[in-house]
Amino acid sequence: MGVVASEFPLFPLPLVALPSEQVPLHIFEERYKAMIGQCLEDGREFGIVWLSDEELKGTGCAVQVDRVLERFDDGRLYIVCVGTRPFRLVERRDDLDYPAGTVEFLDDRSESTDPATAERARESYSELVERATDRRPESGELEAMSAYEMAATVDFGLDAKQGLLELRSENARLRLVDRLFRAAAKRLDYVERAQARARSNGKVRFS
């Protein structure tokens, strides 16, 4: 069993955070102003949990406030957080000034990373980044990246991100991100072909 924390601050949101991902937030509700103020004062994490169609998912990601971008006189804040570690929501608490709960931080299964699986995922990631930005990641930078770190830089759908967060195996995460990166590259192909057709008014030009 992983480490358990009680009275852990929770922020239900229509988004999924991943470890290492940068998450910008605008804090304006009184209860969340109180929560973030306490987290800043104590230097502690809080948890982001996907609130999907009024259903709170059972697995979330702890985040740490990385920097405060702007602080207003009325207490509103613009902050940037960084994902730290996944957790399972054991029990909600409703007796505090802000949403909270008992959570269990989740450990991965003990296993060695399969080199071939990692290589495939990093290659498909590298190709996608190059297609989208014209810049191929440096090999040293790429080899140091986990599945979470690669996925945190790509805008996937929430279901895919939640699925990634719930996997307790790095090899399984690498296989999933490999499929996601390849699917994203195919979508880029489709968009580029559609744009080319639009520019040519649907006609194929030979000159």
Buried (B, 14 or more C-beta within 10 A) or exposed (E): EEEEBEEBBBBBBEBBBBBBBBBEBEBEEEBBBBBBBBBBEEEBBBBBBBBBEEEBBEBBBBBBBEEEEEEEEEBBBBBBBBBBBBBBBBEEBEEBEBBBBBBBBBEEEEEEEEEEBBBBBBEBBBBBBEBEEEEEBEEEEBEEBBBBBBBBBBEBEEEBBBBBBBBEBBBBBBBBBBEBBBBBBEEEEEEEEEEEEEEEEEEEEEE
